[in-house]
């Protein structure tokens, strides 16, 4: 039954709207690539600037649309008209919640992969490859090959966890806010934003406290030391995971207390 729930949620979130945004981004990406590889003149420079602006707007729009469809799915399926059918299914609230979270995470990761692929296609060339190689060689010189690879992987994980954390903060806000009988949407938005920024402040403050030697190491060596870098990275990863798990389990706990259907 969880599989059927997942398929329905995924089909709703990952619908034609997402495909249209992906298609537009791909077309803009191809246009950027063509213009970037044509001999430049004043007109093409202007066109290139416009296309870059459209490209950035498409990337942002995909993420915004992805988050909005995820959050709207929770609201409509758990608290609006669809909720009468949802809550009469022979499944537990945990299964309903888990299916939505899984569909949401997969949709979010697909969107991130599409954006990364389009950025790579549009802007990777001999010059950018050389710049990336120089940056990687600098990391290898400062640390070693293994540490440099771990650094890159850790950075990617942090970006993914940040996106999932934002998603889960919004979901927690929706479920907590809809426990109320009045001003549900306003309370949901307020709780979600407050929780997200509270977590951000905690993470930044904690990393700042434990990396007090960071500035001196960067000024002296050009890079933070391995110990400082690993401490910062592991602390950030741990705090994001703790935050995501907090939102996940508390959202399920509140949901299992009962649902106030509109």
C-alpha positions as CSV (number, residue, x, y, z in Angstrom):
1,X,0.0,0.0,0.0
2,X,2.9,2.3,0.7
3,X,4.0,1.9,-2.9
4,X,0.6,2.9,-4.2
5,X,0.6,5.9,-1.9
6,X,4.1,6.9,-3.1
7,X,3.1,6.6,-6.8
8,X,0.1,8.8,-6.3
9,X,2.0,11.4,-4.4
10,X,4.9,11.4,-6.8
11,X,2.6,11.7,-9.8
12,X,0.9,14.7,-8.2
13,X,4.1,16.5,-7.2
14,X,6.1,15.5,-10.3
15,X,3.5,16.5,-12.8
16,X,3.4,18.4,-16.1
17,X,4.3,21.7,-14.4
18,X,7.7,20.3,-13.4
19,X,8.3,18.9,-16.9
20,X,7.5,22.2,-18.5
21,X,10.0,24.0,-16.2
22,X,12.6,21.4,-17.0
23,X,11.9,21.7,-20.8
24,X,12.2,25.5,-20.7
25,X,15.4,25.3,-18.7
26,X,16.9,22.8,-21.2
27,X,16.0,25.1,-24.1
28,X,17.5,28.1,-22.4
29,X,20.6,26.0,-21.6
30,X,21.0,25.1,-25.2
31,X,20.6,28.7,-26.2
32,X,23.2,29.8,-23.7
33,X,25.6,27.2,-25.0
34,X,25.2,28.2,-28.6
35,X,25.6,32.0,-27.8
36,X,28.6,31.3,-25.6
37,X,30.4,29.4,-28.4
38,X,29.7,32.0,-31.2
39,X,32.1,34.8,-31.8
40,X,31.0,37.6,-29.6
41,X,29.8,41.1,-30.7
42,X,27.8,43.8,-28.9
43,X,24.5,42.3,-29.9
44,X,25.4,38.8,-28.8
45,X,26.8,40.0,-25.6
46,X,23.5,41.6,-24.8
47,X,21.6,38.5,-25.8
48,X,24.0,36.4,-23.6
49,X,23.3,38.6,-20.6
50,X,19.5,38.3,-21.1
51,X,19.8,34.5,-21.5
52,X,21.9,34.2,-18.4
53,X,19.2,36.1,-16.5
54,X,16.5,33.8,-17.9
55,X,18.6,30.8,-17.0
56,X,19.0,31.8,-13.4
57,X,15.3,32.6,-13.2
58,X,14.4,29.2,-14.5
59,X,16.7,27.5,-12.0
60,X,15.1,29.4,-9.1
61,X,11.6,28.9,-10.5
62,X,12.2,25.1,-10.6
63,X,13.2,25.0,-6.9
64,X,10.3,27.3,-5.9
65,X,7.8,25.3,-7.9
66,X,9.2,22.0,-6.4
67,X,8.9,23.3,-2.8
68,X,5.4,24.8,-3.4
69,X,4.0,21.6,-5.0
70,X,5.4,19.5,-2.1
71,X,3.8,21.8,0.5
72,X,0.6,22.2,-1.4
73,X,0.3,18.4,-1.7
74,X,0.5,18.0,2.1
75,X,-2.2,20.7,2.6
76,X,-4.7,19.5,0.0
77,X,-4.3,15.8,0.6
78,X,-4.3,16.0,4.4
79,X,-6.5,18.9,5.2
80,X,-8.6,20.0,2.2
81,X,-11.2,18.2,0.1
82,X,-9.0,15.3,-0.8
83,X,-8.5,14.6,2.9
84,X,-11.8,12.8,3.3
85,X,-10.7,10.1,0.9
86,X,-7.1,10.1,2.2
87,X,-8.1,9.4,5.9
88,X,-10.6,6.7,4.9
89,X,-7.9,4.6,3.2
90,X,-6.9,1.3,5.0
91,X,-3.5,2.7,5.9
92,X,-1.9,4.4,8.9
93,X,-1.1,8.1,9.1
94,X,2.6,7.1,9.2
95,X,2.3,5.4,5.9
96,X,0.6,8.4,4.4
97,X,3.2,10.7,5.8
98,X,6.2,8.5,4.7
99,X,4.9,8.2,1.2
100,X,4.7,12.0,0.8
101,X,8.1,12.6,2.3
102,X,9.7,10.0,0.1
103,X,8.0,11.4,-3.1
104,X,9.0,14.9,-2.0
105,X,12.7,14.1,-1.5
106,X,13.0,12.2,-4.8
107,X,11.3,15.1,-6.7
108,X,13.7,17.6,-5.0
109,X,16.8,15.5,-5.8
110,X,15.7,15.2,-9.5
111,X,15.2,18.9,-9.7
112,X,18.7,19.6,-8.3
113,X,20.2,17.1,-10.7
114,X,18.5,18.7,-13.7
115,X,19.8,22.1,-12.6
116,X,23.3,20.8,-12.0
117,X,23.3,19.1,-15.4
118,X,22.1,22.2,-17.2
119,X,24.7,24.4,-15.5
120,X,27.4,21.9,-16.4
121,X,26.3,21.7,-20.1
122,X,25.9,25.5,-20.4
123,X,29.2,26.6,-18.8
124,X,31.7,23.7,-18.8
125,X,34.3,24.3,-21.5
126,X,38.1,24.3,-21.7
127,X,38.5,27.5,-19.6
128,X,36.1,26.4,-16.8
129,X,37.6,22.9,-16.8
130,X,41.0,24.5,-16.3
131,X,39.7,26.7,-13.5
132,X,38.1,23.7,-11.8
133,X,41.3,21.8,-12.2
134,X,43.3,24.6,-10.6
135,X,40.9,24.8,-7.7
136,X,41.0,21.0,-7.2
137,X,44.9,21.0,-7.4
138,X,44.9,23.7,-4.8
139,X,42.8,21.5,-2.5
140,X,45.1,18.5,-3.2
141,X,48.1,20.7,-2.5
142,X,46.6,22.0,0.8
143,X,45.5,18.6,2.0
144,X,45.7,15.5,-0.2
145,X,43.7,13.7,-2.9
146,X,41.4,11.8,-0.6
147,X,40.6,14.8,1.6
148,X,39.9,16.9,-1.5
149,X,37.4,14.3,-2.8
150,X,35.8,14.0,0.6
151,X,35.5,17.8,0.7
152,X,33.7,17.9,-2.6
153,X,31.3,15.1,-1.6
154,X,30.7,16.7,1.8
155,X,29.9,20.0,0.1
156,X,27.3,18.3,-2.2
157,X,25.8,16.5,0.8
158,X,25.5,19.8,2.7
159,X,23.6,21.4,-0.2
160,X,21.2,18.4,-0.5
161,X,20.6,18.3,3.3
162,X,20.0,22.1,3.3
163,X,17.3,21.7,0.7
164,X,15.7,18.7,2.5
165,X,15.9,20.7,5.8
166,X,14.0,23.6,4.2
167,X,11.4,21.2,2.9
168,X,10.9,19.5,6.2
169,X,10.7,22.8,8.1
170,X,7.8,23.7,5.8
171,X,6.1,20.4,6.2
172,X,6.5,20.7,10.0
173,X,5.0,24.2,9.9
174,X,2.0,22.9,7.9
175,X,1.2,20.1,10.2
176,X,1.8,22.1,13.4
177,X,-0.1,25.1,12.1
178,X,-3.1,23.0,11.0
179,X,-3.6,21.7,14.5
180,X,-5.2,25.1,15.2
181,X,-8.8,25.9,14.3
182,X,-8.1,29.5,13.2
183,X,-5.6,31.2,10.9
184,X,-4.1,27.8,9.9
185,X,-2.2,29.0,6.9
186,X,-0.7,32.1,8.6
187,X,0.4,29.9,11.6
188,X,1.8,27.3,9.2
189,X,3.9,29.9,7.4
190,X,5.0,31.5,10.6
191,X,6.0,28.2,12.2
192,X,7.8,27.0,9.1
193,X,9.8,30.2,8.6
194,X,10.6,30.5,12.3
195,X,11.8,26.9,12.6
196,X,14.0,27.2,9.5
197,X,15.7,30.3,10.6
198,X,16.1,29.0,14.2
199,X,17.9,25.9,12.8
200,X,20.1,28.2,10.5
201,X,21.1,30.4,13.5
202,X,21.9,27.3,15.6
203,X,24.1,25.8,12.8
204,X,25.9,29.0,12.0
205,X,26.5,29.8,15.7
206,X,27.7,26.3,16.5
207,X,30.1,26.2,13.5
208,X,31.3,29.7,14.4
209,X,32.1,28.7,18.0
210,X,34.0,25.5,17.1
211,X,36.0,27.1,14.3
212,X,37.5,30.0,16.1
213,X,40.9,29.4,14.5
214,X,39.4,29.4,10.9
215,X,40.2,33.0,10.0
216,X,43.8,32.8,11.3
217,X,44.4,29.5,9.4
218,X,42.9,31.0,6.2
219,X,45.0,34.2,6.5
220,X,48.2,32.2,7.3
221,X,47.9,29.2,4.9
222,X,45.2,30.2,2.4
223,X,43.1,27.2,3.6
224,X,41.7,26.1,6.9
225,X,43.5,23.2,8.6
226,X,42.3,19.6,8.1
227,X,41.1,19.4,11.7
228,X,39.2,22.7,11.5
229,X,37.7,21.8,8.1
230,X,36.7,18.3,9.2
231,X,35.2,19.6,12.4
232,X,33.1,22.2,10.6
233,X,32.0,19.7,8.0
234,X,31.0,16.9,10.3
235,X,29.3,19.4,12.7
236,X,27.3,20.9,9.9
237,X,26.3,17.5,8.5
238,X,25.3,16.2,12.0
239,X,23.2,19.3,12.8
240,X,21.4,19.2,9.5
241,X,20.6,15.5,10.0
242,X,19.4,16.1,13.6
243,X,17.2,19.0,12.4
244,X,15.7,16.9,9.6
245,X,15.0,14.0,12.0
246,X,13.5,16.4,14.5
247,X,11.1,17.8,11.9
248,X,10.3,14.3,10.5
249,X,9.5,12.6,13.8
250,X,7.7,15.6,15.4
251,X,5.6,16.0,12.2
252,X,4.5,12.4,12.5
253,X,3.9,12.7,16.2
254,X,1.6,15.7,15.7
255,X,-0.1,14.1,12.7
256,X,-0.9,11.0,14.7
257,X,-2.6,13.1,17.4
258,X,-5.4,13.8,14.9
259,X,-6.3,15.8,11.8
260,X,-8.6,18.9,11.7
261,X,-10.1,18.6,8.3
262,X,-11.4,21.8,6.8
